[in-house]
Amino acid sequence: MNSSSRAQDQGDVIEEQVRTDRLHQLFRQSFSAVFGSYLGAAMLCWLCWDRFEHSVMLVWLVLLAGASLLRLKMFMDWFGCPHSERTPARWERRYWITLMLSAGIWGAGALAVMPSDDRVSQVLVMLFTVGMSVSAVSCYSAYRYMTLGAMALVLLPCTLWLLFQPSSMQVGVAIAVLVFSTFVVSATRKLSDALEKAFRLTRQMEQAHTISTHAAQTDELTGLKNRRAFFEHAQLLYTQCRQNQQPMCALMLDMDHFKYINDTYGHQAGDQVLRQVGGVISASLRQADVSGRLGGEEFAVLLPNTSLETARTIGEQLIESIAGLNAEPVQGLTASLGVALTQGNEQDLHDLMNDADQALYRAKSLGRNQVVVAQ
């Protein structure tokens, strides 16, 4: 994969993470809106109980209660589902539908209960609709289109009705609300953009930290852990096996006649050999195993919860795989390998690695291209 494709993939990952962050923000900050919208309608009806038609009020409150329960069910499903299932593809459309339903009922109900000949009631209704639209900015700011959709459904029915009334006061109230709305619309854009930039910056910083951490712990040539990272992970794994009273085996592997390869074919050929050996080691081990390049042509592997016989078999398979590598122009690649098993509570990681290293030297002295188990 070239650098441009890798950068594109990383950009796509960040964009999906930003969408997910926005969705999580939406659910966290808008839960109270489920109750707030119904409470606002109930308070308006209570204040204007003697001014509104009771039958219209009751229908409005019943419909709004149904929409609120539907939204509450959605929130319960959200908080009850596994984190991995809280994806934009699954929840954005569902949230949009329930929000528009609730906002539409609110706006239409406010228009239905507003008396045509009571200016005080009309002003109160507009006051509550403006309040609901402002609350939409704080509740749905992660999604600008949701904010604007909710505002439009709540504000426009009553505002447009007032705009076409004969009274100059009614028209003035409608114009004032529309002017106010333009400022709110501008604020929603700035707030939504700021949130998205903050989410994207956070994810980019996390990605940069992950990349830099991986680079600091990885041997650039082989892709295995470098010496420092290997021993950090090895110590943790060794301690875990000791606590769980599990056996652990160490493998020390060294390429045979590697100096001859560099001197004869050049360092580029030697690097290619090491790169292929790193690939063999990575492909041969389990997820729980820890492997690394300790330096030069020397590699180490830790096998947790593994018997000595199994470790020896794994070592022999590694030797065979390396001997089968095609690393032109280098011919006849071989490696030597030492195996050691944890021996008792008095032994530490250094002792285990030293035992495997001594076995490796015995493999060298016995003719190379073989596996020797520590005595």
C-alpha positions in Angstrom: 0.0 0.0 0.0 1.5 3.4 -1.0 1.6 6.4 1.2 -1.3 8.2 -0.5 -3.6 5.2 -0.1 -2.6 4.8 3.5 -3.2 8.5 4.2 -6.6 8.2 2.5 -7.5 5.1 4.6 -6.4 7.0 7.8 -8.5 10.0 6.7 -11.6 7.8 6.2 -11.1 6.2 9.6 -10.9 9.6 11.3 -14.1 10.8 9.4 -16.0 7.8 10.7 -14.7 8.3 14.2 -15.8 12.0 14.1 -19.3 10.9 13.0 -19.4 8.5 15.9 -18.2 11.1 18.3 -20.9 13.5 17.1 -23.6 10.8 17.6 -22.4 10.1 21.1 -22.4 13.8 21.9 -25.9 14.1 20.5 -27.3 11.3 22.8 -25.4 12.6 25.8 -26.5 16.2 25.6 -30.1 15.8 24.4 -31.5 13.3 26.8 -33.1 16.0 29.0 -34.8 17.4 25.9 -37.2 14.5 25.9 -38.7 15.7 29.2 -38.0 19.4 28.5 -40.2 19.6 25.4 -43.2 18.0 27.2 -42.6 20.1 30.3 -42.6 23.3 28.2 -45.9 22.4 26.6 -47.5 21.5 29.9 -46.3 24.8 31.5 -47.8 26.7 28.6 -51.1 25.0 28.9 -51.1 25.6 32.6 -50.4 29.3 32.2 -53.1 29.7 29.6 -55.6 27.2 30.9 -58.4 29.7 30.8 -57.4 31.0 27.4 -57.0 27.8 25.4 -59.6 25.3 24.3 -59.3 22.3 26.6 -60.0 19.7 24.0 -57.2 21.0 21.7 -54.8 21.2 24.6 -55.5 17.6 25.7 -55.1 16.3 22.1 -51.8 18.2 21.8 -50.5 16.9 25.2 -51.5 13.3 24.4 -49.8 13.4 21.0 -46.7 15.0 22.5 -46.6 12.4 25.2 -46.7 9.6 22.6 -43.8 11.2 20.7 -41.9 11.7 24.0 -42.3 8.1 25.0 -41.1 7.0 21.5 -38.0 9.1 22.0 -37.5 7.8 25.5 -37.7 4.2 24.2 -35.0 5.1 21.6 -32.7 6.5 24.4 -33.3 3.4 26.5 -32.4 1.2 23.5 -29.3 3.3 22.9 -28.0 3.1 26.5 -28.8 -0.6 26.7 -27.1 -1.7 23.5 -23.4 -2.7 23.3 -21.0 0.1 22.6 -20.0 -1.5 19.3 -23.6 -1.1 18.0 -23.8 2.6 18.6 -23.0 3.5 15.0 -24.2 6.4 12.9 -25.5 4.1 10.3 -27.9 2.5 12.8 -28.9 5.5 14.9 -28.8 8.8 13.0 -31.8 8.2 10.9 -33.8 6.8 13.8 -32.9 9.9 15.9 -33.8 12.3 13.0 -37.3 10.7 12.5 -38.2 10.8 16.2 -36.9 14.3 16.6 -38.8 15.7 13.6 -42.0 13.9 14.8 -41.7 15.5 18.2 -40.8 19.0 16.9 -43.6 18.8 14.3 -46.2 18.0 16.9 -44.9 20.8 19.2 -45.0 23.4 16.5 -48.4 22.3 15.1 -49.9 22.0 18.6 -48.7 25.5 19.5 -50.4 26.9 16.5 -53.6 24.9 17.2 -53.9 26.1 20.8 -53.0 29.7 20.1 -56.2 31.8 20.2 -56.8 34.1 17.2 -58.1 37.0 19.2 -56.0 36.9 22.4 -52.8 38.9 21.9 -51.4 38.0 25.4 -51.8 34.3 24.7 -50.2 34.8 21.3 -47.1 36.5 22.9 -46.9 33.7 25.5 -47.0 31.0 22.8 -44.3 32.8 20.8 -42.2 33.2 23.9 -42.3 29.4 24.5 -41.7 28.5 20.9 -38.6 30.8 20.9 -37.5 29.2 24.1 -37.8 25.7 22.6 -35.8 26.8 19.5 -33.0 28.1 21.7 -32.9 24.9 23.7 -32.6 23.0 20.4 -29.3 24.8 19.8 -27.8 23.5 23.0 -29.3 20.0 22.7 -28.6 19.2 19.0 -25.6 21.3 18.3 -23.5 18.3 17.2 -25.9 18.0 14.1 -26.7 21.3 12.5 -29.3 19.9 10.2 -31.2 18.5 13.2 -31.0 21.8 15.0 -32.3 23.7 12.1 -35.0 21.2 11.4 -36.3 21.2 15.0 -36.2 25.0 15.1 -38.1 25.3 11.8 -40.9 22.9 12.8 -41.3 24.6 16.2 -41.1 28.2 15.2 -42.4 28.5 11.7 -46.1 27.5 12.1 -46.9 30.2 14.6 -44.5 32.8 13.2 -45.9 32.5 9.6 -49.5 32.7 10.9 -48.7 35.9 12.8 -46.8 37.3 9.8 -50.1 37.4 7.8 -52.3 38.9 10.5 -53.8 42.4 10.1 -52.4 43.8 13.3 -49.0 45.6 13.1 -48.1 44.2 16.5 -48.6 40.6 15.4 -46.6 41.2 12.3 -43.9 42.9 14.3 -43.6 40.0 16.7 -43.3 37.6 13.7 -40.6 39.8 12.1 -38.7 40.0 15.4 -38.8 36.2 15.8 -37.5 35.8 12.2 -34.7 38.3 12.8 -33.8 36.6 16.0 -33.8 33.3 14.2 -31.2 34.4 11.7 -28.7 35.1 14.5 -29.5 31.7 16.0 -29.0 30.0 12.7 -25.6 31.6 12.4 -24.7 30.5 15.9 -25.7 26.9 15.2 -23.3 26.8 12.2 -20.4 28.2 14.2 -21.1 25.9 17.1 -21.5 22.8 15.0 -18.3 23.6 13.0 -16.4 24.1 16.3 -17.6 20.8 17.7 -16.7 18.9 14.5 -13.2 20.5 14.4 -12.7 19.7 18.1 -13.7 16.0 17.5 -11.5 15.8 14.4 -8.5 17.4 16.1 -8.9 15.0 19.1 -8.9 12.0 16.8 -6.0 13.2 14.7 -4.0 13.7 17.9 -4.9 10.2 19.1 -3.9 8.8 15.7 -0.6 10.7 15.7 0.1 9.4 19.2 -0.7 5.8 18.2 1.6 6.1 15.1 4.5 7.6 17.1 4.1 5.0 19.9 4.1 2.2 17.4 7.1 3.6 15.6 9.0 4.0 18.9 8.4 0.3 19.7 8.8 -1.2 16.3 12.0 -2.3 14.5 11.7 -0.5 11.2 13.3 -3.3 9.2 11.5 -6.4 10.4 8.2 -5.0 11.8 8.8 -6.8 15.1 9.2 -5.1 18.4 12.6 -3.5 19.0 14.8 -4.5 21.9 13.4 -2.0 24.4 9.7 -2.8 23.5 10.4 -6.5 23.6 11.7 -6.5 27.1 8.9 -4.2 28.3 6.3 -6.6 27.0 8.3 -9.6 28.0 8.5 -8.6 31.6 4.7 -8.0 31.8 4.1 -11.4 30.1 6.6 -13.2 32.4 5.0 -11.7 35.5 1.5 -12.7 34.3 2.7 -16.3 33.8 4.3 -16.4 37.2 1.1 -15.1 38.8 -1.0 -17.7 37.0 1.5 -20.5 37.6 1.8 -21.1 33.9 5.0 -22.3 32.1 6.8 -20.0 29.7 9.4 -20.8 27.1 11.9 -18.5 25.5 13.4 -18.9 22.0 16.6 -17.2 21.0 17.3 -17.3 17.2 20.3 -16.1 15.3 21.0 -16.2 11.6 24.0 -18.4 10.6 26.9 -16.8 8.8 25.1 -13.4 8.5 28.4 -11.5 8.3 29.3 -13.5 5.3 26.0 -12.6 3.7 26.6 -8.8 4.2 30.2 -9.0 3.1 29.4 -11.1 0.0 26.0 -9.8 -1.2 25.9 -6.4 0.4 23.9 -4.9 3.3 20.8 -4.5 1.1 20.7 -8.2 0.6 21.3 -8.7 4.3 18.4 -6.3 5.1 16.1 -8.2 2.8 17.0 -11.5 4.6 16.2 -9.9 8.0 12.9 -8.5 6.6 11.9 -12.0 5.4 12.9 -13.6 8.7 10.8 -11.0 10.6 7.9 -12.0 8.4 8.4 -15.7 9.1 8.4 -15.1 12.8 5.3 -12.9 12.7 3.4 -15.4 10.7 4.4 -18.4 12.9 3.4 -17.1 16.3 0.2 -16.9 18.3 -1.4 -13.6 19.3 -0.3 -14.1 23.0 3.3 -14.6 22.0 5.9 -11.8 22.2 8.6 -11.5 19.6 11.3 -8.9 18.8 14.6 -8.2 17.2 17.2 -7.7 19.8 19.8 -6.4 17.4 21.7 -7.4 14.3 20.6 -10.8 13.2 19.4 -11.9 16.7 15.7 -12.5 17.5 13.8 -13.5 20.6 10.4 -15.0 21.2 8.4 -15.7 24.4 5.8 -18.4 24.4 3.4 -18.2 27.4 1.6 -21.2 28.8 3.7 -23.5 26.5 5.4 -26.8 27.2 9.0 -27.4 26.3 8.1 -30.0 23.7 5.7 -27.6 22.0 8.3 -24.8 22.1 10.8 -27.1 20.5 8.4 -28.0 17.7 7.7 -24.3 17.1 11.5 -23.6 17.0 12.0 -26.4 14.5 9.2 -25.1 12.3 10.9 -21.6 12.3 14.2 -23.1 11.3 12.6 -25.0 8.4 10.7 -22.0 7.3 13.8 -19.9 7.3 15.7 -22.5 5.3 12.9 -22.5 2.7 13.1 -18.7 2.1 13.9 -17.4 -1.4 16.2 -14.4 -0.8 18.0 -14.0 -4.1 20.9 -13.7 -4.6 21.5 -15.3 -1.1 21.4 -19.1 -1.2 21.2 -21.6 1.6 19.8 -19.5 4.5 20.0 -21.2 7.9 19.5 -20.2 11.5 20.3 -21.6 14.9 17.8 -21.6 17.8 18.0 -22.1 21.6 15.0 -23.0 23.7 14.6 -22.7 27.5 11.7 -23.3 30.0 11.1 -21.5 33.2 12.7 -23.5 36.0 11.4 -22.3 39.4 10.3 -19.4 41.5 13.9 -18.3 42.1 14.4 -17.7 38.3 13.6 -14.3 36.7 13.2 -13.2 33.1 16.9 -12.5 32.8 17.8 -16.1 33.8 15.3 -17.5 31.3 16.7 -15.5 28.5 20.2 -16.3 29.5 19.4 -20.1 29.5 17.9 -19.7 25.9 21.0 -17.8 24.9 23.3 -20.5 26.2 21.3 -23.1 24.3 21.7 -20.9 21.2 25.5 -20.9 21.5 25.4 -24.7 21.9 23.4 -24.9 18.7 26.1 -22.8 17.0 28.9 -25.0 18.4 27.2 -28.2 17.3 27.1 -27.2 13.7 24.3 -24.6 13.3 21.0 -24.9 11.6 19.4 -26.7 14.5 17.4 -26.3 17.7 19.0 -27.0 21.1 17.1 -27.2 24.4 18.7 -25.7 27.5 19.9 -28.3 30.0 
